[in-house]
Amino acid sequence: MYVVSVINYKGGVGKTTMTANLGAELANRGMKVLLIDLDPQASLTFSFYEPDDWRDRLRDERTVKRWYDGLRGDDPAASLGELVVTPGPANAHLKGAGRLDLIASHLQLVDIDLALARGVADGDEYDAELFRVRGSLAEGLHDATLDPYDLVLIDCPPNFNVVTQSAIIASDHLLIPAKADYLSTLGIDYLHGNVRELVDRYNADSRRFARIRRHHKVAPGIAGVVFTMIQLMAQRPIAAHQGYMDQVRALGVPVFPTALRENVTLFAANTPRGVPVVLRDRITNPAVRDELRQITTEFLAHLQPEGAVA
């Protein structure tokens, strides 16, 4: 099972759109995919469920907040497997034997970061608790009921808090959607550096606190940067966008060959819920759907270079 975090410091870059459509297309190709929404805005969750449906069916017992609450001892611990739901409309559009499941987010997840360390003193006790929490998601994903999944995609919040850090530590790869602008380019450089520092610290703490969790080295790699909301001229990115794309390549970070063009409907907050664009047969701009499918092929080629699914 591969675990991939979809992450960027900057909001509004198409992170959730990419997660939903990548997961849906992988499921359409026969894979069993689990999406985990760690963003308190719950945009990925609301891509598949109406807010009223979320409130009535998921809010109290079937969100990832319940699992994090269990970490701090406020509620009886739940396994991640207990929280999985299957969005009906999206799965009805799958052509193969794949499946697309979800662990939903909660609007109060924003409070979890500070609460996880509540009551912990400074010094070794604090360091040990932080190490435990950072490694908690990786441990939780060893739930035997999750074994059938081929891939877990984690939609991270646009920050570097302890919830985001737990996703990075749990991941085999990181996928970075980004706009071709100054802030996104600057953020990618900072993100890359902070990930290295986090991984180095966690691996050092893994030896230091072996009594808490069996020592294992983590080493998430960068699957690549996917540029989104690109403006084209003569089927090529405009010069301003191309310049920022070249700057990211100069950082030594992998960049996906295919970029996702600007499309108001695709990135709008009020798009129809339930079925990602990549699964729809009738859309205004099929070129966007084709780009999403090509990005999926490139993503698979990175994960499985000898056996990518075309």
N, C-alpha and C positions, 0 to 999 in steps of 0.2 A: 504494500500500500504506500503510494506516494502522498506526502503532505506538502501542500504549496500554499504559502501566504501571499495574498494579493494586497500590496501595501504601497502607500505614498504618504509623506507628511502633509501634502497639499490636498485639500478637498476639491471637489468639482472637476476631477480629471477623468471621470468615467470608470473609476475603480469598481463600483458595484455593477455597472453595465457590463464590464468585462467579465467579472466573476460569474454573473448569471448566464451570460451567453456562452462563455467557455465551458462551464459546467454542463449546460444544456446540450451543446454540440458534442461533447465527449460522451454524454449519456446516449445521444442519438447514434453514436458510432459503436454502441454496445457495451460501454463501460458502466460500472456501478460507481456513482459519484455522490459524495456527501458534501454539501455546502454548510459552512458554519459562519453565522453572522455575529461578529464581535463588535460591530459598530453600534453605539447607543442610538444613532439615528434610525437604525433598523431599516434602511433603504432596501437591502437585499431581501429581508423578510417581506416587506411590503411590495416587492416585485412579484411575489407569488401569492400573497394573502391580503385580502381587504382588511383595513384597520378594524372594522367591526368583527370580522372573523377572528383576527388575532386576539382581540380583547375577550371574545366569548370562549374561544377554544384553546388558546395558547398561553395567554399572558400569565396565568397563575401557576401553571404546572409544567409547561412545555417550552421553556426558553432556557438559554444558556446561563441566564442570571441565577436560576435555581442551582445550577451546578457550582457556580462561583460562590454562592451563599453557603453551600455545603463545605467549601474549602475553609471558610472562616468560622464554621461551627454554629452559624445562626439557625440553620435548618438541617434536618436529616440529609445526609449526603445522597445525591442522585448520581447514577452513572450517566455518561454521555449517551449511551445507547437508549436509555429510557426517554430521552428528549427528542428523538428523531421523529420527524413527520414527513409525509410524502405528498407534495403538492399535486393535486389531481389533474388540473388542466395541462400543465407542462408535460407530465408523464403520458397523458393521452395522446400527445403529439409525437412521441418517440416512435421511430420506425423499427428499431431493432429490439434486442433483448436487454438493453441497458436500463438503468433506473437513476432518477435524480431525487435525492432526499435532502432535507434541510434540518439544521438545528437553529431555531429562530433566536433573534435578539430581543432585548427588552429595553425600553426607554430609560429605565433606572440603572442600566449597566454603567452609566456615567459615574455613579457613586461608588462603584465597586473598588476602584483603584485605591482610594484612600482607606476604605474600610478593610481591605485585606491586611493592612499593616497596623490596624488599630490595636492599641494596647501593647505593642511590642517595643521593648526598650532599645536604646542605642547599642552599638558595639556588636559583639559576636552573635547575640541573640537576634538582633535585627538582620544581620547578614544571613544568618541561617534561615530565617523566615522568608526573606526575599528570595533566596535560592530555592526554597521549597515551592513558593508560588510561581516563580519563573519556569520551573520544570513541571508544573502541575498538569498543563494541557497535554504535554508529551506523554505523561503517565496515564492520563485519562483516555487517550486515544488507543491505549493497549486493551481497552474493553473488548472482550472476545466477540461481542455482538457486532462490532464494527469490522471484524476480519474480512467479510465478503467485499468490502469496498476496494475498488482499484485506486481511487484517488479521493483525497480530501482537499477541498479548496476553502481557505479561510479568508473572509472579507474583514480586513483589519480597520480599526478607526484611524483617522488621519492625525496620529500623534505617536509618541514613543513611550506611553505609560506601561505599567506592569502587565496589563492585559495584552497589549501589543507585543511586549517582550515574551510573554508566554507562548504566543503564536509563532514567533520567530524561532524560539528554542525547540518547538515541536516540529519545525518544518525541515524538509529536505531541500526545498528550493523557495526562492522569493520571486514573485512576478511584480513588476513595477509599471503600472499604467501611468502615463505622463502626457501633459500638453507640451508642445514645443514652444516654451516661453522661458523667460529668465528665471522666475521663481521655481518652476519645476526642475529646471536644470540644476540650479543651486541646491534644491532640496535633495536631489538624487545623490549628489556628492556627499552631503551631510549624512544622509541615510546610510550610504555604503560604509562610511567611517564609523557611525554609531553601531551598526550591526557587527562590524569586526570587534569593536570594544566590548559589546555585550557578550559575544560568543567567547572571547578570550576570558572575560571575567567569570562567565558561567562554568567554563571548563576548569578554571582554577578552583572555583568553589566546589566543583564536583569532587575534586580530590580532598579538599579541606573538610567537606561535610559528608563524607562517605557514609556516616552513620545514618543520615537522613534518607539518602537515595543511592542505589548502587551506581558506582562511577561509570559514566559513559561519555564519550566525547561527542559533541555536536558540531556540525560543520555545514550549515545551510549555504547553498550556492545561489548565485543570481541566475535565474532562468533567462532573464532578459528584461529590457524595457520595451513596452509597447506604446508607441505614440498614438494618441487619440486626438480627435477634433482637429484634424489636419485640413487646411484649406489647399485645394489643388488648382493648378493652372496647367492646361495641356497634360492632364493626368499625372502631374508631378507636384510635390509639395512646393508652395510658394517659397521664394528665396529666404524670407525671414524665418520660416519654420525650418527649412533645410539647414540654416546656420546653427540653430539650437540643437538639431538632431546630430549634426557633426560634432558639436561640443561634447555631447554625451558620449559619443563613440570615442572621443579623445580621452575620456576618463578611464577607458579600458573596460567599461561595462558593456556586456552584450546587448545588442539592439535587434529586435525582430525586424526582418526585411519588410514585412507588410505593416503599414500604418492604417489606422482607422480614420476615415474621412469625417469631417464635420457633418452632422446630421441632426437637425433640431429635434425631430421626433424621437430619435433613438436616445438622446441624452436628456429629454424632458422629464420632469418629475411626475407628470400626469399621464404617462403612457399607459396603455391597457395592462392591467396586472394579470399574472398567471402564466403567460406564454412568452418567453424571450423571443426577440426578433429573429434569431437564427433558426428557430423552429417554425416560423410562419411562412406559408407559401405565398400569401398575398400581402406584399408590402410595396410602398411607394418607390423605394430605391433599392432594388435587389443587389446593387453593387456593394452596399454596406453589409448585407448578409453574406455575400461572397467573401468579403474581406475578413469577417469574423470566422468564417470556415477556414480560410487560409491561415489565419493566425493560430487556429486550433491545430492545424497540421504542423506548423512550425514549432508550436509548444510541445507537441508529442515527439517531434524529431529531437528536441533538446533532451527530453526525459529518456527517450529510448532511441538513441541514434542508430542502432542496428536494426530496429524493427518498428519504425514509425508507421502509424496508420495513415494512409493517404486520404 
